[in-house]
Amino acid sequence: LPLGARARLDLGDFGFEVAVGNAGRRVAGKVSLDRRSLPFAALSTLVHVGLLGAMAAFMPPLAMADDGGVSAEQAYLMAQALAATAERELPEATEGAEATRPNDTEGGSGAAAIGESGKAGSATSRKTNGRFDIEGPKDNADVRISRAQALDDAARFGLIGVLQAGLGDPNAPSAPWGGVDTLGNGAKSVIGNLWDETIDESGGAGGLGLTGVGEGGGGRFTGIGMGPLGTINHGNGLGDGQGFGPGGGASRFSNGPGHKVRAPRMGVGSTSVSGRLPPEVIQRIVRQNFGRFRLCYENGLRNSPNLAGRVAVGFTIGRDGAVSSVQNGGSDLPDAGVVACVVRSFYGLSFPPPDAGIVTVTYPILFSPSGG
């Protein structure tokens, strides 16, 4: 159509009209920027970017998160808080939990060695349940051991050292106050514990006592034992057995069989273990050290023959297997000295390293005097 022309088309009730004309003016409306707000927008952007960067820098990596939700340390603290508010009900002692007596004839002689007490036994052996003995004639009354230094001389100073070492027995206990030779009255020489079930090698701290980490026996004599009588033996009494008491049997210090002293009864209550270490492993290692706990209790029985009760020990096994902390876990034994002695004794225990993290244990031990 030419400019200015019109055309109309009718379709029933509808009509369409088309006209040709000049184009209209463009509508004004392009985008404009207010420059006065630019500094504020830039400042806001910098603040938000800085906050996001700080969060990224100080947030720990997700790999360090504990999948369990509650760490072993947190569980330990919660358990201690609960133990402080409610005393556990005294569990019944396990039947048949009476500690095995080292020997039917209690009350061996022996003088406690000078120096800080250390557990008798070989520092390099992993064997257990063996007590020391010194080879020699059965009727020998002059039991003696050699100096510890003589064994070192054998390896360091040539022929002279070898000749000196021939006088000492490398398989028998030795001490700085010993003589130049070794002579006992046993069937064989073995380095074992002070008390135990059989005559055999057993692990220890290289000392001459029942417990501890020193080199002596905690006494003031030149002997081996627990008392002030005799020279070298296994106890505190007048016989040739082990333990405390008057002793009995064929001993040069007694005229015949004496009263057999029964060992105190020791049982185990309900044990609580939190961590990745099998409870049976913990049970086995603690039971192997019942001798040191029994000694604490027997010292208390001297002042109170009817002393009985429970000592609950809460301890933590570190990542290296060592006992890192020990505390009273709710004991009811009326003798505070015995409780403290038992609690301290747990510091010397060593366990296999846990699979992950620490392990917390509450271990109740039930003590009661013997029935006769």
DAQUITA-V745308 format. One record per residue. N is the residue number from 1. RES is the residue in one small letter. PHI is phi in radians with two decimals (none if undefined). Layout:
n=N res=RES phi=PHI
n=N res=RES phi=PHI
This chain:
n=1 res=l phi=none
n=2 res=p phi=-1.31
n=3 res=l phi=-1.04
n=4 res=g phi=1.60
n=5 res=a phi=-1.40
n=6 res=r phi=-2.29
n=7 res=a phi=-2.39
n=8 res=r phi=-2.24
n=9 res=l phi=-2.32
n=10 res=d phi=-1.86
n=11 res=l phi=-2.22
n=12 res=g phi=1.12
n=13 res=d phi=-1.41
n=14 res=f phi=-1.88
n=15 res=g phi=-2.34
n=16 res=f phi=-2.14
n=17 res=e phi=-2.18
n=18 res=v phi=-2.12
n=19 res=a phi=-2.29
n=20 res=v phi=-1.96
n=21 res=g phi=-2.53
n=22 res=n phi=-1.30
n=23 res=a phi=-1.20
n=24 res=g phi=-1.38
n=25 res=r phi=-1.28
n=26 res=r phi=-1.24
n=27 res=v phi=-1.39
n=28 res=a phi=-1.27
n=29 res=g phi=3.00
n=30 res=k phi=-1.33
n=31 res=v phi=-1.21
n=32 res=s phi=-2.19
n=33 res=l phi=-1.98
n=34 res=d phi=-1.52
n=35 res=r phi=-1.19
n=36 res=r phi=-1.20
n=37 res=s phi=-1.60
n=38 res=l phi=-1.04
n=39 res=p phi=-1.04
n=40 res=f phi=-1.19
n=41 res=a phi=-1.13
n=42 res=a phi=-1.14
n=43 res=l phi=-1.10
n=44 res=s phi=-1.08
n=45 res=t phi=-1.10
n=46 res=l phi=-1.10
n=47 res=v phi=-1.08
n=48 res=h phi=-1.16
n=49 res=v phi=-1.12
n=50 res=g phi=-1.11
n=51 res=l phi=-1.11
n=52 res=l phi=-1.11
n=53 res=g phi=-1.15
n=54 res=a phi=-1.13
n=55 res=m phi=-1.10
n=56 res=a phi=-1.19
n=57 res=a phi=-1.32
n=58 res=f phi=-1.72
n=59 res=m phi=-1.34
n=60 res=p phi=-1.16
n=61 res=p phi=-1.14
n=62 res=l phi=-1.14
n=63 res=a phi=-1.16
n=64 res=m phi=-1.51
n=65 res=a phi=-1.22
n=66 res=d phi=-1.50
n=67 res=d phi=-1.14
n=68 res=g phi=-1.33
n=69 res=g phi=1.55
n=70 res=v phi=-2.13
n=71 res=s phi=-1.30
n=72 res=a phi=-1.12
n=73 res=e phi=-1.11
n=74 res=q phi=-1.15
n=75 res=a phi=-1.10
n=76 res=y phi=-1.13
n=77 res=l phi=-1.12
n=78 res=m phi=-1.13
n=79 res=a phi=-1.13
n=80 res=q phi=-1.16
n=81 res=a phi=-1.15
n=82 res=l phi=-1.20
n=83 res=a phi=-1.15
n=84 res=a phi=-1.31
n=85 res=t phi=-1.75
n=86 res=a phi=-2.52
n=87 res=e phi=-1.42
n=88 res=r phi=-1.19
n=89 res=e phi=-1.21
n=90 res=l phi=-1.13
n=91 res=p phi=-1.37
n=92 res=e phi=-1.29
n=93 res=a phi=-1.20
n=94 res=t phi=-1.18
n=95 res=e phi=-1.13
n=96 res=g phi=1.33
n=97 res=a phi=-1.57
n=98 res=e phi=-1.07
n=99 res=a phi=-1.13
n=100 res=t phi=-1.24
n=101 res=r phi=-1.32
n=102 res=p phi=-1.08
n=103 res=n phi=-2.75
n=104 res=d phi=-1.14
n=105 res=t phi=-1.80
n=106 res=e phi=-1.40
n=107 res=g phi=1.62
n=108 res=g phi=-1.35
n=109 res=s phi=-1.43
n=110 res=g phi=2.27
n=111 res=a phi=-1.86
n=112 res=a phi=-1.13
n=113 res=a phi=-1.23
n=114 res=i phi=-1.20
n=115 res=g phi=1.79
n=116 res=e phi=-1.10
n=117 res=s phi=-1.14
n=118 res=g phi=-2.42
n=119 res=k phi=-1.15
n=120 res=a phi=-1.16
n=121 res=g phi=2.43
n=122 res=s phi=-1.34
n=123 res=a phi=-1.29
n=124 res=t phi=-1.93
n=125 res=s phi=-1.70
n=126 res=r phi=-1.85
n=127 res=k phi=-1.29
n=128 res=t phi=-2.36
n=129 res=n phi=1.10
n=130 res=g phi=-2.30
n=131 res=r phi=-1.98
n=132 res=f phi=-1.31
n=133 res=d phi=-2.73
n=134 res=i phi=-2.25
n=135 res=e phi=-1.21
n=136 res=g phi=2.93
n=137 res=p phi=-1.03
n=138 res=k phi=-1.10
n=139 res=d phi=-1.64
n=140 res=n phi=-1.22
n=141 res=a phi=-1.72
n=142 res=d phi=-1.90
n=143 res=v phi=-1.35
n=144 res=r phi=-2.57
n=145 res=i phi=-2.19
n=146 res=s phi=-1.64
n=147 res=r phi=-1.26
n=148 res=a phi=-1.12
n=149 res=q phi=-1.17
n=150 res=a phi=-1.09
n=151 res=l phi=-1.19
n=152 res=d phi=-1.20
n=153 res=d phi=-1.08
n=154 res=a phi=-1.09
n=155 res=a phi=-1.68
n=156 res=r phi=-2.05
n=157 res=f phi=-2.15
n=158 res=g phi=1.05
n=159 res=l phi=-1.10
n=160 res=i phi=-1.07
n=161 res=g phi=-1.13
n=162 res=v phi=-1.11
n=163 res=l phi=-1.10
n=164 res=q phi=-1.18
n=165 res=a phi=-1.14
n=166 res=g phi=-1.15
n=167 res=l phi=-1.44
n=168 res=g phi=-1.81
n=169 res=d phi=-1.78
n=170 res=p phi=-1.17
n=171 res=n phi=-1.64
n=172 res=a phi=-1.91
n=173 res=p phi=-1.05
n=174 res=s phi=-2.43
n=175 res=a phi=-2.67
n=176 res=p phi=-1.05
n=177 res=w phi=-1.57
n=178 res=g phi=-1.23
n=179 res=g phi=-1.56
n=180 res=v phi=-1.60
n=181 res=d phi=-2.33
n=182 res=t phi=-2.15
n=183 res=l phi=-2.69
n=184 res=g phi=-2.16
n=185 res=n phi=-2.43
n=186 res=g phi=-1.82
n=187 res=a phi=-1.35
n=188 res=k phi=-2.71
n=189 res=s phi=-1.76
n=190 res=v phi=-2.50
n=191 res=i phi=-1.72
n=192 res=g phi=-2.36
n=193 res=n phi=-1.33
n=194 res=l phi=-1.25
n=195 res=w phi=-2.08
n=196 res=d phi=-3.13
n=197 res=e phi=-1.35
n=198 res=t phi=-2.22
n=199 res=i phi=-1.50
n=200 res=d phi=-2.90
n=201 res=e phi=-1.14
n=202 res=s phi=-2.67
n=203 res=g phi=-1.28
n=204 res=g phi=-2.89
n=205 res=a phi=-1.82
n=206 res=g phi=1.37
n=207 res=g phi=-1.63
n=208 res=l phi=-2.25
n=209 res=g phi=-2.14
n=210 res=l phi=-1.51
n=211 res=t phi=-2.48
n=212 res=g phi=1.87
n=213 res=v phi=-2.17
n=214 res=g phi=-1.43
n=215 res=e phi=-1.89
n=216 res=g phi=-1.96
n=217 res=g phi=-2.13
n=218 res=g phi=1.36
n=219 res=g phi=-2.04
n=220 res=r phi=-2.41
n=221 res=f phi=-2.14
n=222 res=t phi=-1.74
n=223 res=g phi=-2.78
n=224 res=i phi=-2.34
n=225 res=g phi=2.77
n=226 res=m phi=-2.17
n=227 res=g phi=-2.17
n=228 res=p phi=-1.79
n=229 res=l phi=-1.96
n=230 res=g phi=1.41
n=231 res=t phi=-2.13
n=232 res=i phi=-2.21
n=233 res=n phi=-2.82
n=234 res=h phi=-2.13
n=235 res=g phi=-2.76
n=236 res=n phi=-2.45
n=237 res=g phi=-3.12
n=238 res=l phi=-2.13
n=239 res=g phi=-1.83
n=240 res=d phi=-2.00
n=241 res=g phi=-1.66
n=242 res=q phi=-2.19
n=243 res=g phi=1.51
n=244 res=f phi=-1.79
n=245 res=g phi=2.26
n=246 res=p phi=-1.24
n=247 res=g phi=1.50
n=248 res=g phi=-2.91
n=249 res=g phi=1.46
n=250 res=a phi=-1.44
n=251 res=s phi=-2.17
n=252 res=r phi=-1.24
n=253 res=f phi=-1.77
n=254 res=s phi=-2.32
n=255 res=n phi=-1.66
n=256 res=g phi=2.96
n=257 res=p phi=-1.05
n=258 res=g phi=-1.82
n=259 res=h phi=-1.26
n=260 res=k phi=-1.43
n=261 res=v phi=-1.54
n=262 res=r phi=-1.39
n=263 res=a phi=-1.25
n=264 res=p phi=-1.07
n=265 res=r phi=-1.50
n=266 res=m phi=-2.29
n=267 res=g phi=-2.25
n=268 res=v phi=-2.10
n=269 res=g phi=-1.48
n=270 res=s phi=-1.34
n=271 res=t phi=-1.59
n=272 res=s phi=-1.97
n=273 res=v phi=-2.21
n=274 res=s phi=-2.20
n=275 res=g phi=2.50
n=276 res=r phi=-1.71
n=277 res=l phi=-2.56
n=278 res=p phi=-0.99
n=279 res=p phi=-1.02
n=280 res=e phi=-1.17
n=281 res=v phi=-1.19
n=282 res=i phi=-1.09
n=283 res=q phi=-1.05
n=284 res=r phi=-1.13
n=285 res=i phi=-1.20
n=286 res=v phi=-1.14
n=287 res=r phi=-1.13
n=288 res=q phi=-1.12
n=289 res=n phi=-1.87
n=290 res=f phi=-1.05
n=291 res=g phi=-1.03
n=292 res=r phi=-1.23
n=293 res=f phi=-1.25
n=294 res=r phi=-1.11
n=295 res=l phi=-1.09
n=296 res=c phi=-1.02
n=297 res=y phi=-1.21
n=298 res=e phi=-1.12
n=299 res=n phi=-1.12
n=300 res=g phi=-1.24
n=301 res=l phi=-1.15
n=302 res=r phi=-1.12
n=303 res=n phi=-1.58
n=304 res=s phi=-2.44
n=305 res=p phi=-1.07
n=306 res=n phi=-1.74
n=307 res=l phi=-1.08
n=308 res=a phi=-2.70
n=309 res=g phi=2.70
n=310 res=r phi=-2.04
n=311 res=v phi=-2.05
n=312 res=a phi=-1.73
n=313 res=v phi=-1.98
n=314 res=g phi=-1.77
n=315 res=f phi=-2.39
n=316 res=t phi=-2.06
n=317 res=i phi=-1.70
n=318 res=g phi=-1.31
n=319 res=r phi=-1.16
n=320 res=d phi=-1.63
n=321 res=g phi=1.60
n=322 res=a phi=-1.45
n=323 res=v phi=-1.39
n=324 res=s phi=-1.61
n=325 res=s phi=-2.65
n=326 res=v phi=-2.41
n=327 res=q phi=-2.69
n=328 res=n phi=-1.18
n=329 res=g phi=-1.73
n=330 res=g phi=1.89
n=331 res=s phi=-1.55
n=332 res=d phi=-2.12
n=333 res=l phi=-1.13
n=334 res=p phi=-1.26
n=335 res=d phi=-1.73
n=336 res=a phi=-1.14
n=337 res=g phi=-1.14
n=338 res=v phi=-1.14
n=339 res=v phi=-1.04
n=340 res=a phi=-1.11
n=341 res=c phi=-1.13
n=342 res=v phi=-1.12
n=343 res=v phi=-1.08
n=344 res=r phi=-1.11
n=345 res=s phi=-1.12
n=346 res=f phi=-1.23
n=347 res=y phi=-1.13
n=348 res=g phi=-1.48
n=349 res=l phi=-1.40
n=350 res=s phi=-2.35
n=351 res=f phi=-2.12
n=352 res=p phi=-1.11
n=353 res=p phi=-1.04
n=354 res=p phi=-1.12
n=355 res=d phi=-1.11
n=356 res=a phi=-2.71
n=357 res=g phi=1.25
n=358 res=i phi=-1.76
n=359 res=v phi=-2.24
n=360 res=t phi=-1.92
n=361 res=v phi=-2.33
n=362 res=t phi=-2.03
n=363 res=y phi=-2.13
n=364 res=p phi=-1.55
n=365 res=i phi=-2.04
n=366 res=l phi=-1.74
n=367 res=f phi=-2.00
n=368 res=s phi=-2.65
n=369 res=p phi=-1.19
n=370 res=s phi=-1.20
n=371 res=g phi=-1.41
n=372 res=g phi=3.00
